[in-house]
Amino acid sequence: MATNRSRRLRKKLCVDEFQELGFELTLNFKADLSDQTLDAFVDQFLDQAIAGNGLDYVGGEDYGLVCLAKRGSVNEEQRAAVEAWLKGRDELQNYEISPLLDVWYPENPINQA
């Protein structure tokens, strides 16, 4: 694609100053969890850790992408809040949270503000 894009096109493509950041999340649950416990965890996770921090989650119960619920980028404080919520959970064997990345073009580096 051309590198000389109009502001309108950069916004539409979510590139350059309109880059949107999020992070990937992998959850590994304990093997002995009941379906009810797993469902309760997912409901609490989506309500407290995700929606409670103005975020949105796209994926399944064990892997997904966390992004801002509106147009824009997740910040480090929101990422840390999700991580802090996950640390206190007994249902998880472990979890992995990626560094912030471009949610539209993950192969692109993060723009420095």
C-alpha positions as CSV (number, residue, x, y, z in Angstrom):
1,M,0.0,0.0,0.0
2,A,1.0,3.6,-0.5
3,T,2.8,5.2,2.4
4,N,1.4,8.7,1.6
5,R,-2.1,8.3,3.0
6,S,-4.6,11.0,3.9
7,R,-5.6,11.4,7.5
8,R,-9.0,10.0,6.8
9,L,-7.6,6.9,5.3
10,R,-5.1,6.4,8.1
11,K,-8.0,6.6,10.6
12,K,-10.1,4.2,8.6
13,L,-7.2,1.7,8.4
14,C,-6.2,2.2,12.1
15,V,-2.6,3.0,11.2
16,D,0.0,5.5,12.2
17,E,-1.4,7.9,14.8
18,F,-4.7,5.9,14.8
19,Q,-3.0,2.6,15.7
20,E,-5.1,0.6,18.3
21,L,-3.3,-1.5,21.0
22,G,-4.5,-4.5,22.9
23,F,-3.1,-7.7,24.2
24,E,-3.5,-11.5,23.9
25,L,-4.5,-13.6,26.8
26,T,-4.1,-17.4,27.3
27,L,-5.8,-19.0,30.3
28,N,-4.9,-22.5,31.5
29,F,-7.6,-23.8,33.9
30,K,-7.1,-26.5,36.6
31,A,-8.2,-29.9,35.3
32,D,-10.7,-30.7,38.0
33,L,-13.0,-27.7,37.4
34,S,-16.7,-28.3,37.0
35,D,-18.7,-26.8,34.2
36,Q,-20.5,-24.5,36.7
37,T,-17.3,-23.3,38.2
38,L,-15.8,-22.6,34.7
39,D,-19.0,-20.8,33.6
40,A,-19.0,-18.7,36.8
41,F,-15.3,-17.8,36.3
42,V,-15.9,-16.7,32.7
43,D,-19.0,-14.6,33.7
44,Q,-17.0,-12.9,36.5
45,F,-14.0,-12.4,34.2
46,L,-16.0,-10.7,31.6
47,D,-18.0,-8.6,34.1
48,Q,-15.3,-7.5,36.5
49,A,-11.9,-7.7,34.7
50,I,-13.0,-6.8,31.2
51,A,-16.1,-4.7,31.3
52,G,-15.1,-3.2,34.6
53,N,-12.0,-1.7,33.0
54,G,-13.7,-0.5,29.8
55,L,-12.4,-3.3,27.8
56,D,-13.8,-5.9,25.4
57,Y,-12.7,-9.6,24.9
58,V,-12.8,-11.5,21.7
59,G,-12.1,-15.2,21.8
60,G,-12.9,-18.4,23.7
61,E,-12.7,-19.3,27.3
62,D,-9.0,-20.2,27.1
63,Y,-7.5,-17.8,24.5
64,G,-8.5,-14.4,23.3
65,L,-7.7,-10.8,22.5
66,V,-8.4,-7.9,24.8
67,C,-9.0,-4.5,23.3
68,L,-10.7,-1.3,24.3
69,A,-14.5,-1.4,24.2
70,K,-14.6,1.8,22.1
71,R,-12.2,3.1,19.5
72,G,-8.7,3.6,20.9
73,S,-6.0,1.7,22.7
74,V,-5.6,-0.3,25.9
75,N,-3.1,1.3,28.2
76,E,-0.6,-0.4,30.6
77,E,-2.8,0.4,33.6
78,Q,-5.7,-1.5,32.1
79,R,-3.5,-4.4,31.2
80,A,-2.1,-4.5,34.7
81,A,-5.6,-4.4,36.2
82,V,-6.6,-7.5,34.2
83,E,-3.4,-9.2,35.3
84,A,-4.0,-8.3,39.0
85,W,-7.5,-9.8,38.7
86,L,-6.2,-13.0,37.3
87,K,-3.5,-13.4,39.9
88,G,-6.1,-13.9,42.7
89,R,-8.0,-16.7,40.9
90,D,-7.9,-20.2,42.2
91,E,-9.5,-21.6,39.0
92,L,-6.4,-21.0,37.0
93,Q,-3.3,-23.2,36.8
94,N,-1.5,-20.4,35.0
95,Y,-2.0,-17.6,32.5
96,E,-0.1,-15.7,29.9
97,I,-0.6,-12.0,29.0
98,S,1.3,-10.7,26.0
99,P,2.8,-7.2,25.8
100,L,0.7,-4.5,24.1
101,L,0.4,-5.1,20.4
102,D,-1.3,-3.6,17.4
103,V,-4.8,-5.3,17.3
104,W,-5.4,-4.8,13.6
105,Y,-1.9,-5.6,12.4
106,P,-0.1,-7.7,15.0
107,E,3.1,-7.9,12.9
108,N,3.5,-4.1,13.0
109,P,5.6,-2.5,15.7
110,I,4.0,-0.2,18.2
111,N,4.2,3.5,17.4
112,Q,6.1,5.5,19.9
113,A,4.1,8.5,21.0
